[in-house]
Amino acid sequence: MMFFKHNLFGRRLFAATVLLVALAGSAMADETLHRLSENGATLGILYTNGLVDDLQFTVVLDGDVPEATHVWALIGGSQFRQRTHEGQWIEWNGRNEELLDNSFPVVNDRIVFKVIDEDIGEDNRGISIAIGYRLGGVMKYGLFGLLPEGGEP
């Protein structure tokens, strides 16, 4: 079963990032506790021209028992990537049933999603990052934007 259709997902992820820019302003991932939803939660935005220092999100599960955890991205509005369990970013076709399980552990009804800790380069064209977990036939997820300094992808 697909949770999102390939093209629809890409458009929704890109549109959500644009909306995040308009509504949220600049935000850093920190020790804030987040809750994911079936409709996508807003996780914030980071403006950068390079180094992303240990971007991670702590998610409260509210009793949910995830079957799998995922991290994926849309780069520059057209390139899909997903994070492997080892933390590498690889190409992905945009189909949720082909997302790799990152196997983040659940500790005290929380998951810490480790996303990225590296230099993404000065050619940042805008990256929409999604984190999520699968629960039965449902994907709960949240969206975060990595945008170039100056705010223009």
Secondary structure, 3 states (H helix, E strand, C coil): CCCCCHHHHHHHHHHHHHHHHHHHCCCCCCCCEECCECCCEEEEEEECCCEEEEEEEEEECCCCCCCEEEEEEEECCCEEEEECCCCCEEECCCCHHHCCCCCCCEECCEEEEEEEEEECCCCCCCEEEEEEEEECCEEEEEEEEEECCCCCC
